[in-house]
Amino acid sequence: MFETLHMSPRAILLAALIGGGALAVAPAARAQSVTARAAQASMLALNFTHEFAGVSQTDHESDLWTGRVGGALSGDLVMTLKLLGSPVEAANPVWKVRTRWTLTAGGDAALVAELYGTVNWKTGMMHLSGAVTEGCLAESEVHVDGRFVDMNGSGILEILPSATFSQADGSVWNPRCS
């Protein structure tokens, strides 16, 4: 009923090495998974909506959007967007851009973030990344995934804590700005 499996010593050694390698990889994969879950747990995800408001009166070069941010932090949002490149490149559907996001909560600027990335005007998709440069959460990493429809935008603004916010005791990072 059962057949005896005969393997050469070389095949047994190879099988042991491959199996051992798989066992060695498992703890590393678990460690990365735990690290990723910890980062997600401390990530601050905010919803945003904004409407096109014209050209910025500050620099007369950037386009201006105003709106709201909601989630663990909520308040007014001002975003300026500037094409990186020559005015001729504005005819292209995909722009490389620099943006400045200012979140105001309770009358004071809670944070300012400088983000770079692309806007695809044909599909409406916006992908940006950068960092909080001023205010609470300074030096934190920021990512934006959004969509424009009829020049009005919406999406998710994700703020990941910088090393500055790491807690030595392992306690949860508190994303609220006071």
N, CA, C and O of each residue as an XYZ file, in Angstrom:
712
protein
N       0.822     -1.182      0.000
C       0.000      0.000      0.000
C       0.872      1.255      0.000
O       0.668      2.133     -0.838
N       1.829      1.364      0.905
C       2.736      2.510      0.932
C       4.034      2.139      0.245
O       4.568      1.048      0.445
N       4.534      3.051     -0.563
C       5.805      2.813     -1.210
C       6.900      3.480     -0.411
O       6.676      4.515      0.217
N       8.050      2.910     -0.430
C       9.190      3.490      0.257
C       9.848      4.484     -0.680
O      10.115      4.171     -1.840
N      10.110      5.687     -0.175
C      10.740      6.723     -0.974
C      12.231      6.677     -0.704
O      12.669      6.779      0.442
N      12.998      6.526     -1.754
C      14.450      6.484     -1.629
C      15.014      7.775     -2.175
O      14.755      8.141     -3.321
N      15.794      8.472     -1.346
C      16.425      9.724     -1.781
C      17.918      9.621     -1.526
O      18.360      9.026     -0.543
N      18.670     10.202     -2.416
C      20.118     10.223     -2.233
C      20.461     11.196     -1.115
O      19.671     12.090     -0.812
N      21.636     11.033     -0.492
C      22.048     11.977      0.546
C      22.074     13.419      0.042
O      21.757     14.346      0.786
N      22.447     13.602     -1.209
C      22.488     14.953     -1.794
C      21.075     15.543     -1.857
O      20.887     16.718     -1.540
N      20.081     14.747     -2.260
C      18.691     15.212     -2.342
C      18.149     15.542     -0.955
O      17.407     16.509     -0.785
N      18.524     14.732      0.037
C      18.078     14.996      1.409
C      18.662     16.309      1.912
O      17.955     17.102      2.535
N      19.967     16.553      1.645
C      20.615     17.802      2.048
C      19.954     18.998      1.365
O      19.698     20.014      2.010
N      19.677     18.884      0.072
C      19.034     19.974     -0.669
C      17.641     20.262     -0.100
O      17.268     21.422      0.077
N      16.880     19.212      0.181
C      15.539     19.394      0.750
C      15.619     20.069      2.115
O      14.796     20.926      2.437
N      16.618     19.681      2.918
C      16.778     20.293      4.243
C      17.149     21.762      4.126
O      16.652     22.593      4.887
N      18.024     22.087      3.172
C      18.416     23.489      2.988
C      17.250     24.340      2.525
O      17.055     25.448      3.025
N      16.473     23.838      1.580
C      15.323     24.584      1.076
C      14.286     24.761      2.184
O      13.751     25.855      2.367
N      14.008     23.699      2.913
C      13.044     23.777      4.013
C      13.513     24.711      5.103
O      12.715     25.480      5.639
N      14.786     24.666      5.446
C      15.350     25.561      6.457
C      15.295     27.002      6.028
O      15.048     27.891      6.843
N      15.531     27.248      4.719
C      15.451     28.613      4.198
C      14.043     29.158      4.318
O      13.842     30.330      4.636
N      13.064     28.293      4.058
C      11.670     28.730      4.178
C      11.337     29.055      5.630
O      10.601     30.002      5.908
N      11.884     28.262      6.556
C      11.633     28.540      7.968
C      12.306     29.829      8.408
O      11.771     30.554      9.246
N      13.476     30.122      7.847
C      14.193     31.352      8.213
C      13.478     32.584      7.679
O      13.536     33.649      8.294
N      12.804     32.450      6.540
C      12.099     33.582      5.945
C      10.838     33.909      6.745
O      10.466     35.077      6.850
N      10.191     32.920      7.297
C       8.918     33.140      7.991
C       9.015     34.176      9.111
O       8.161     35.062      9.165
N      10.024     34.119     10.026
C      10.087     35.146     11.070
C      10.300     36.547     10.506
O       9.748     37.517     11.024
N      11.105     36.656      9.439
C      11.337     37.976      8.832
C      10.039     38.519      8.240
O       9.733     39.703      8.381
N       9.279     37.649      7.577
C       8.007     38.084      6.997
C       7.034     38.499      8.090
O       6.313     39.486      7.941
N       7.010     37.739      9.206
C       6.128     38.113     10.317
C       6.527     39.455     10.899
O       5.659     40.262     11.235
N       7.833     39.713     11.026
C       8.304     40.983     11.581
C       7.893     42.140     10.688
O       7.471     43.183     11.188
N       8.009     41.973      9.359
C       7.589     43.036      8.445
C       6.094     43.261      8.542
O       5.633     44.402      8.500
N       5.328     42.181      8.672
C       3.880     42.292      8.781
C       3.487     43.045     10.048
O       2.598     43.895     10.014
N       4.142     42.738     11.159
C       3.852     43.425     12.424
C       4.196     44.900     12.304
O       3.442     45.751     12.775
N       5.335     45.217     11.674
C       5.747     46.611     11.491
C       4.734     47.351     10.618
O       4.365     48.486     10.921
N       4.286     46.713      9.538
C       3.305     47.353      8.654
C       1.997     47.608      9.389
O       1.397     48.672      9.232
N       1.546     46.640     10.194
C       0.295     46.843     10.943
C       0.447     47.958     11.963
O      -0.489     48.729     12.171
N       1.604     48.062     12.602
C       1.827     49.122     13.589
C       1.805     50.482     12.907
O       1.240     51.434     13.445
N       2.413     50.584     11.730
C       2.411     51.856     11.001
C       0.994     52.227     10.594
O       0.607     53.391     10.695
N       0.208     51.247     10.131
C      -1.167     51.525      9.744
C      -2.000     51.946     10.946
O      -2.866     52.812     10.826
N      -1.749     51.347     12.092
C      -2.515     51.679     13.291
C      -2.267     53.114     13.715
O      -3.173     53.769     14.230
N      -1.055     53.617     13.510
C      -0.746     54.978     13.929
C      -0.927     55.982     12.798
O      -0.745     57.180     13.014
N      -1.280     55.528     11.600
C      -1.497     56.417     10.471
C      -2.787     57.211     10.676
O      -3.786     56.691     11.174
N      -2.740     58.459     10.286
C      -3.896     59.329     10.367
C      -4.460     59.478      8.955
O      -3.798     60.057      8.093
N      -5.656     58.974      8.703
C      -6.288     59.059      7.387
C      -7.419     60.072      7.456
O      -8.363     59.907      8.229
N      -7.323     61.114      6.651
C      -8.321     62.180      6.635
C      -8.998     62.235      5.271
O      -8.340     62.105      4.239
N     -10.298     62.426      5.270
C     -11.033     62.656      4.025
C     -10.963     64.137      3.698
O     -10.996     64.980      4.595
N     -10.867     64.454      2.408
C     -10.902     65.864      2.038
C     -11.793     66.077      0.824
O     -11.960     65.192     -0.015
N     -12.354     67.263      0.756
C     -13.057     67.749     -0.428
C     -12.635     69.197     -0.620
O     -12.472     69.937      0.350
N     -12.456     69.599     -1.878
C     -12.154     71.002     -2.132
C     -12.673     71.426     -3.495
O     -12.815     70.621     -4.416
N     -12.950     72.724     -3.588
C     -13.475     73.310     -4.818
C     -12.470     74.294     -5.374
O     -11.760     74.969     -4.628
N     -12.418     74.369     -6.701
C     -11.522     75.299     -7.361
C     -11.933     76.727     -7.021
O     -13.106     77.085     -7.124
N     -10.952     77.545     -6.612
C     -11.248     78.917     -6.176
C     -10.479     79.961     -6.982
O     -10.489     81.139     -6.622
N      -9.816     79.558     -8.060
C      -9.122     80.530     -8.908
C      -7.614     80.466     -8.765
O      -7.041     79.427     -8.437
N      -6.985     81.606     -9.020
C      -5.527     81.719     -8.948
C      -5.155     82.310     -7.593
O      -5.801     83.238     -7.107
N      -4.112     81.764     -6.999
C      -3.641     82.240     -5.699
C      -3.236     83.701     -5.774
O      -2.492     84.094     -6.673
N      -3.714     84.503     -4.844
C      -3.339     85.910     -4.778
C      -2.006     86.098     -4.061
O      -1.462     87.202     -4.026
N      -1.485     85.016     -3.490
C      -0.194     85.076     -2.805
C       0.954     85.099     -3.791
O       1.833     85.956     -3.697
N       0.962     84.162     -4.748
C       2.074     84.107     -5.708
C       1.647     84.369     -7.153
O       2.505     84.492     -8.027
N       0.365     84.455     -7.419
C      -0.196     84.726     -8.750
C       0.243     83.699     -9.801
O       0.134     83.954    -11.000
N       0.741     82.532     -9.350
C       1.153     81.469    -10.268
C       0.452     80.147     -9.971
O       0.240     79.337    -10.873
N       0.097     79.933     -8.726
C      -0.512     78.658     -8.308
C      -2.023     78.728     -8.431
O      -2.632     79.786     -8.271
N      -2.620     77.561     -8.722
C      -4.071     77.448     -8.691
C      -4.481     77.176     -7.247
O      -3.710     76.601     -6.479
N      -5.687     77.586     -6.880
C      -6.128     77.552     -5.491
C      -7.410     76.737     -5.359
O      -8.350     76.901     -6.138
N      -7.432     75.854     -4.356
C      -8.634     75.102     -3.994
C      -8.893     75.322     -2.517
O      -7.953     75.390     -1.726
N     -10.161     75.436     -2.134
C     -10.531     75.567     -0.728
C     -11.572     74.500     -0.406
O     -12.385     74.128     -1.252
N     -11.531     74.019      0.826
C     -12.485     72.981      1.202
C     -12.376     72.603      2.653
O     -12.045     73.426      3.507
N     -12.663     71.325      2.927
C     -12.708     70.813      4.300
C     -11.970     69.484      4.393
O     -11.862     68.736      3.421
N     -11.471     69.216      5.585
C     -10.858     67.941      5.927
C     -11.644     67.376      7.100
O     -12.026     68.111      8.010
N     -11.885     66.075      7.078
C     -12.610     65.439      8.169
C     -11.923     64.166      8.609
O     -11.177     63.551      7.847
N     -12.179     63.777      9.840
C     -11.574     62.584     10.424
C     -11.090     62.929     11.821
O     -11.714     63.734     12.512
N      -9.987     62.329     12.245
C      -9.429     62.609     13.570
C      -9.046     64.078     13.710
O      -9.102     64.635     14.807
N      -8.662     64.701     12.613
C      -8.474     66.155     12.548
C      -9.500     66.677     11.569
O      -9.700     66.080     10.512
N     -10.147     67.762     11.891
C     -11.101     68.343     10.943
C     -10.940     69.846     10.938
O     -10.536     70.456     11.928
N     -11.263     70.421      9.808
C     -11.164     71.866      9.699
C     -11.140     72.306      8.253
O     -11.444     71.534      7.344
N     -10.772     73.560      8.054
C     -10.716     74.139      6.716
C      -9.419     73.734      6.039
O      -8.393     73.539      6.690
N      -9.482     73.612      4.728
C      -8.340     73.210      3.923
C      -8.126     74.223      2.809
O      -9.075     74.639      2.145
N      -6.879     74.615      2.610
C      -6.492     75.421      1.456
C      -5.366     74.666      0.763
O      -4.360     74.335      1.388
N      -5.535     74.395     -0.528
C      -4.497     73.730     -1.299
C      -4.128     74.604     -2.486
O      -4.997     75.056     -3.232
N      -2.829     74.840     -2.655
C      -2.355     75.498     -3.866
C      -1.615     74.458     -4.689
O      -0.961     73.569     -4.144
N      -1.724     74.576     -6.001
C      -1.125     73.625     -6.925
C      -0.389     74.394     -8.003
O      -0.949     75.299     -8.622
N       0.866     74.035     -8.227
C       1.676     74.709     -9.235
C       2.273     73.674    -10.181
O       2.846     72.679     -9.738
N       2.139     73.908    -11.474
C       2.743     73.070    -12.493
C       4.255     73.211    -12.412
O       4.778     74.325    -12.379
N       4.956     72.083    -12.381
C       6.416     72.100    -12.430
C       6.818     71.937    -13.893
O       6.674     70.859    -14.470
N       7.309     72.988    -14.467
C       7.663     72.952    -15.884
C       7.240     74.235    -16.562
O       6.780     75.178    -15.919
N       7.403     74.252    -17.864
C       7.085     75.459    -18.625
C       5.581     75.568    -18.866
O       4.869     74.568    -18.779
N       5.094     76.764    -19.166
C       3.667     76.930    -19.461
C       3.203     76.080    -20.647
O       2.028     75.722    -20.722
N       4.098     75.755    -21.564
C       3.753     74.904    -22.709
C       3.314     73.519    -22.231
O       2.450     72.895    -22.847
N       3.904     73.040    -21.138
C       3.578     71.724    -20.611
C       2.165     71.660    -20.023
O       1.660     70.570    -19.754
N       1.531     72.802    -19.822
C       0.160     72.822    -19.306
C      -0.818     72.193    -20.295
O      -1.925     71.815    -19.910
N      -0.423     72.076    -21.570
C      -1.282     71.446    -22.572
C      -1.306     69.923    -22.426
O      -2.193     69.267    -22.972
N      -0.346     69.358    -21.698
C      -0.302     67.909    -21.489
C      -1.365     67.491    -20.470
O      -1.670     68.253    -19.552
N      -1.929     66.294    -20.619
C      -2.946     65.852    -19.658
C      -2.366     65.478    -18.288
O      -3.083     65.522    -17.288
N      -1.091     65.114    -18.228
C      -0.465     64.728    -16.962
C       0.521     65.810    -16.560
O       1.462     66.116    -17.293
N       0.294     66.381    -15.393
C       1.170     67.436    -14.867
C       1.988     66.897    -13.708
O       1.478     66.155    -12.868
N       3.268     67.277    -13.666
C       4.072     67.117    -12.458
C       3.847     68.394    -11.670
O       3.982     69.498    -12.198
N       3.500     68.233    -10.390
C       3.065     69.396     -9.618
C       3.732     69.477     -8.248
O       4.236     68.493     -7.707
N       3.711     70.696     -7.714
C       4.055     70.958     -6.315
C       2.794     71.530     -5.682
O       2.161     72.428     -6.237
N       2.436     71.003     -4.518
C       1.248     71.505     -3.832
C       1.604     71.890     -2.408
O       2.579     71.403     -1.835
N       0.802     72.762     -1.860
C       0.934     73.167     -0.454
C      -0.447     73.025      0.164
O      -1.414     73.628     -0.300
N      -0.528     72.221      1.217
C      -1.780     71.948      1.902
C      -1.730     72.611      3.265
O      -0.815     72.354      4.047
N      -2.706     73.465      3.559
C      -2.794     74.121      4.858
C      -4.115     73.722      5.495
O      -5.189     74.017      4.969
N      -4.020     73.045      6.635
C      -5.199     72.636      7.396
C      -5.335     73.567      8.578
O      -4.420     73.690      9.393
N      -6.481     74.227      8.671
C      -6.744     75.157      9.759
C      -7.860     74.582     10.622
O      -8.945     74.267     10.135
N      -7.571     74.455     11.903
C      -8.570     73.941     12.839
C      -8.718     74.942     13.980
O      -7.726     75.280     14.625
N      -9.892     75.407     14.235
C     -10.132     76.333     15.342
C      -9.484     77.692     15.151
O      -9.133     78.346     16.133
N      -9.317     78.131     13.912
C      -8.770     79.460     13.648
C      -7.261     79.518     13.535
O      -6.732     80.540     13.096
N      -6.540     78.466     13.912
C      -5.081     78.436     13.809
C      -4.664     77.385     12.793
O      -5.331     76.365     12.626
N      -3.546     77.650     12.113
C      -3.020     76.656     11.182
C      -2.514     75.463     11.976
O      -1.537     75.574     12.717
N      -3.178     74.321     11.823
C      -2.781     73.115     12.540
C      -1.556     72.490     11.892
O      -0.658     72.001     12.577
N      -1.528     72.511     10.558
C      -0.373     71.968      9.867
C      -0.307     72.477      8.442
O      -1.311     72.870      7.847
N       0.918     72.457      7.908
C       1.181     72.795      6.511
C       2.020     71.665      5.946
O       2.993     71.245      6.572
N       1.658     71.166      4.768
C       2.404     70.081      4.125
C       2.774     70.487      2.710
O       1.969     71.074      1.988
N       3.996     70.168      2.325
C       4.489     70.387      0.959
C       4.518     69.028      0.275
O       5.224     68.121      0.717
N       3.749     68.884     -0.811
C       3.632     67.599     -1.500
C       3.938     67.756     -2.985
O       3.638     68.782     -3.595
N       4.537     66.724     -3.542
C       4.869     66.683     -4.961
C       4.274     65.426     -5.563
O       4.077     64.431     -4.864
N       3.985     65.463     -6.861
C       3.458     64.278     -7.519
C       2.890     64.607     -8.873
O       3.393     65.480     -9.580
N       1.823     63.891     -9.235
C       1.214     64.062    -10.544
C      -0.299     64.232    -10.431
O      -0.956     63.713     -9.528
N      -0.810     64.988    -11.398
C      -2.248     65.091    -11.605
C      -2.497     64.720    -13.056
O      -1.909     65.303    -13.967
N      -3.368     63.753    -13.261
C      -3.757     63.354    -14.606
C      -5.128     63.969    -14.862
O      -6.141     63.467    -14.374
N      -5.155     65.054    -15.627
C      -6.403     65.779    -15.851
C      -7.369     64.984    -16.722
O      -8.575     65.225    -16.688
N      -6.849     64.039    -17.501
C      -7.718     63.226    -18.350
C      -8.534     62.240    -17.513
O      -9.736     62.080    -17.724
N      -7.865     61.580    -16.559
C      -8.563     60.615    -15.697
C      -9.065     61.255    -14.407
O      -9.943     60.709    -13.739
N      -8.506     62.411    -14.059
C      -8.870     63.092    -12.823
C      -8.090     62.628    -11.608
O      -8.335     63.114    -10.504
N      -7.159     61.701    -11.778
C      -6.437     61.126    -10.635
C      -5.274     62.019    -10.187
O      -4.568     62.612    -11.002
N      -5.103     62.092     -8.869
C      -4.026     62.866     -8.251
C      -3.298     61.954     -7.268
O      -3.925     61.329     -6.412
N      -1.962     61.881     -7.394
C      -1.125     61.105     -6.476
C       0.015     62.011     -6.030
O       0.801     62.486     -6.851
N       0.100     62.249     -4.718
C       1.094     63.163     -4.157
C       1.758     62.543     -2.938
O       1.183     61.685     -2.269
N       2.972     62.989     -2.662
C       3.627     62.607     -1.414
C       4.583     63.707     -0.999
O       5.046     64.494     -1.824
N       4.871     63.748      0.288
C       5.757     64.771      0.821
C       5.780     64.699      2.332
O       5.744     63.616      2.917
N       5.840     65.873      2.965
C       5.959     65.908      4.424
C       5.262     67.117      5.006
O       5.084     68.135      4.338
N       4.867     66.988      6.276
C       4.366     68.131      7.037
C       5.579     69.000      7.342
O       6.559     68.527      7.918
N       5.513     70.266      6.956
C       6.660     71.172      7.114
C       6.491     72.161      8.259
O       7.475     72.705      8.759
N       5.245     72.400      8.681
C       4.991     73.362      9.758
C       3.854     72.860     10.630
O       2.989     72.105     10.184
N       3.874     73.299     11.891
C       2.767     73.018     12.799
C       2.867     71.660     13.454
O       3.922     71.029     13.498
N       1.717     71.236     13.963
C       1.700     69.948     14.649
C       1.972     68.853     13.619
O       1.641     69.002     12.443
N       2.555     67.796     14.052
C       2.920     66.653     13.209
C       4.050     66.955     12.228
O       4.228     66.227     11.252
N       4.822     68.028     12.475
C       5.935     68.389     11.587
C       6.856     67.197     11.392
O       7.094     66.420     12.316
N       7.356     67.069     10.210
C       8.272     66.015      9.767
C       7.578     64.688      9.497
O       8.244     63.711      9.155
N       6.268     64.627      9.640
C       5.549     63.391      9.328
C       5.409     63.247      7.821
O       5.293     64.234      7.096
N       5.423     62.008      7.365
C       5.259     61.700      5.948
C       3.788     61.833      5.571
O       2.910     61.498      6.365
N       3.517     62.324      4.353
C       2.140     62.534      3.900
C       1.965     61.957      2.496
O       2.841     62.098      1.643
N       0.821     61.305      2.268
C       0.455     60.788      0.946
C      -0.978     61.219      0.659
O      -1.828     61.222      1.550
N      -1.232     61.580     -0.585
C      -2.590     61.948     -1.004
C      -2.949     61.143     -2.240
O      -2.184     61.084     -3.203
N      -4.112     60.528     -2.204
C      -4.731     59.918     -3.372
C      -6.077     60.590     -3.527
O      -6.928     60.521     -2.639
N      -6.262     61.243     -4.663
C      -7.505     61.978     -4.854
C      -7.976     61.921     -6.285
O      -7.347     61.324     -7.159
N      -9.100     62.561     -6.489
C      -9.709     62.592     -7.816
C     -10.355     63.953     -8.031
O     -11.001     64.503     -7.139
N     -10.168     64.475     -9.222
C     -10.818     65.714     -9.632
C     -11.984     65.389    -10.551
O     -11.858     64.591    -11.480
N     -13.115     66.016    -10.279
C     -14.282     65.937    -11.160
C     -14.764     67.369    -11.340
O     -15.124     68.033    -10.367
N     -14.772     67.842    -12.571
C     -15.173     69.227    -12.869
C     -14.389     70.223    -12.019
O     -14.955     71.180    -11.490
N     -13.088     69.994    -11.893
C     -12.154     70.861    -11.167
C     -12.328     70.830     -9.643
O     -11.594     71.523     -8.938
N     -13.263     70.060     -9.126
C     -13.413     69.911     -7.678
C     -12.781     68.589     -7.265
O     -12.923     67.582     -7.958
N     -12.081     68.596     -6.129
C     -11.340     67.414     -5.721
C     -11.865     66.770     -4.453
O     -12.551     67.398     -3.646
N     -11.522     65.494     -4.302
C     -11.828     64.759     -3.077
C     -10.870     63.586     -2.994
O     -10.282     63.175     -3.994
N     -10.720     63.050     -1.783
C      -9.848     61.902     -1.630
C      -9.432     61.682     -0.191
O     -10.109     62.103      0.747
N      -8.295     61.011     -0.039
C      -7.746     60.646      1.264
C      -6.365     61.256      1.422
O      -5.514     61.141      0.539
N      -6.156     61.902      2.548
C      -4.859     62.455      2.928
C      -4.362     61.601      4.094
O      -4.986     61.579      5.155
N      -3.238     60.895      3.902
C      -2.698     60.010      4.936
C      -1.454     60.623      5.537
O      -0.543     61.019      4.810
N      -1.405     60.705      6.853
C      -0.241     61.234      7.559
C       0.345     60.092      8.377
O      -0.332     59.507      9.223
N       1.620     59.781      8.114
C       2.325     58.732      8.844
C       3.270     59.384      9.831
O       3.976     60.328      9.475
N       3.300     58.904     11.060
C       4.116     59.554     12.089
C       5.602     59.495     11.766
O       6.096     58.501     11.234
N       6.301     60.562     12.093
C       7.751     60.558     11.960
C       8.352     59.882     13.177
O       7.640     59.552     14.125
N       9.642     59.676     13.153
C      10.335     59.071     14.297
C      10.162     59.929     15.546
O      10.260     59.424     16.664
N       9.907     61.215     15.361
C       9.701     62.138     16.471
C       8.546     61.689     17.358
O       8.553     61.928     18.566
N       7.542     61.031     16.746
C       6.346     60.644     17.484
C       6.394     59.221     18.009
O       5.419     58.750     18.594
N       7.520     58.520     17.812
C       7.642     57.149     18.313
C       7.608     57.158     19.832
O       8.226     58.009     20.472
N       6.901     56.228     20.388
C       6.767     56.126     21.830
C       7.690     55.021     22.325
O       7.572     53.877     21.887
N       8.589     55.340     23.216
C       9.530     54.353     23.750
C       8.805     53.231     24.483
O       9.281     52.095     24.497
N       7.674     53.529     25.084
C       6.954     52.511     25.844
C       5.995     51.693     24.977
O       5.271     50.834     25.481
N       5.997     51.973     23.648
C       5.144     51.223     22.735
C       3.710     51.692     22.720
O       2.866     51.066     22.079
N       3.408     52.794     23.420
C       2.029     53.275     23.445
C       1.649     53.830     22.075
O       2.513     54.136     21.254
N       0.365     53.951     21.847
C      -0.159     54.381     20.560
C       0.111     55.862     20.343
O      -0.065     56.677     21.249
N       0.534     56.199     19.148
C       0.780     57.585     18.746
C      -0.544     58.326     18.716
O      -1.511     57.848     18.122
N      -0.595     59.478     19.345
C      -1.807     60.286     19.379
C      -1.751     61.325     18.275
O      -0.969     62.271     18.364
N      -2.578     61.168     17.217
C      -2.504     62.073     16.076
C      -3.204     63.413     16.267
O      -3.118     64.268     15.386
N      -3.880     63.623     17.364
C      -4.632     64.857     17.533
C      -3.708     66.022     17.851
O      -2.820     65.916     18.698
N      -3.929     67.131     17.160
C      -3.176     68.347     17.425
C      -3.997     69.186     18.413
O      -5.220     69.263     18.304
N      -3.340     69.787     19.337
C      -4.094     70.590     20.303
C      -3.854     72.059     20.093
O      -4.408     72.885     20.818
